[in-house]
């Protein structure tokens, strides 16, 4: 399967969620739109609701596979 077409910002955020155990995104920030694009592509998920205008962003199995295809190391099981 070929690598997904991702913008440089999407690759940067995918790298962050692949290498960090926990990420929080602030709603209506510049990263919110990028996070939503990863969620729409199935590469990330938001398992909980909003807390003080922030939400948790986690990598999915598809996201981990995409990160591996791109040579991004993952620290998570």
N, C-alpha and C positions, 0 to 999 in steps of 0.2 A: 504494500500500500504506500503510495507516495506521501511525502510530508504535506501537511495542510498549509495553505497560503496564509501566512500571518504577517502582520505589520511588525516593524521593529519594536514598537511599544508592547505588542502582544507577546513577542518573544521574551522581552525583558520581564514582563509580569509572569509569564509561564516559568521562566527561570527562577524567579523569586518564590513562587508557590511550590516549585519542585524541590528547592533546596532549603526552605525554611519550614519548621513544623507548624507555624500558624501565621496567618496574614489577616489583617483587618483593613477594609477599604472604607473610606468616608463617602457617604452618599453625596452626589452632586459635585464630586471632585473630578479632577482631570483623569484620575485612574478609574473612576466608577464606570465610565463608558467603555474603557478597555476591558475591565473585569466582566462587564455584561457581554462583550463580544466573545470572550473565552467561554462563558457560560452557554451562550447561544450555540457555540460550536461543539459543546459537550466536553470541553477540555478542563473545565472547572465547575465547582458547585458552591452553592451558598446554603449550608445545612441549617442555619438558624435565622431568626428574624433580625431586625435592627435593634441595636442598643446604642442610645445616644447618638444616633445618626451614622453609626458604623455597622458593618456586617462582616462576618467571617467568610473568607474565600479559601476553598480547598481544591487541591488537584484531584481529578478523577482518574480512573484506570486508563481511559483514552488519552487524557492529558499526560499521564506518566509515560505511556507508549510514545506519544509525540515527542516528549522531552528526550527520551532515550534515542529516538530516530535522529534527533538534532544533536546528540552528543552531550546533552545536559545531564549531569550527574544528579541522582536523587538520594537524599539522606533518609527518606521516609520508607517504611516497610511496604 
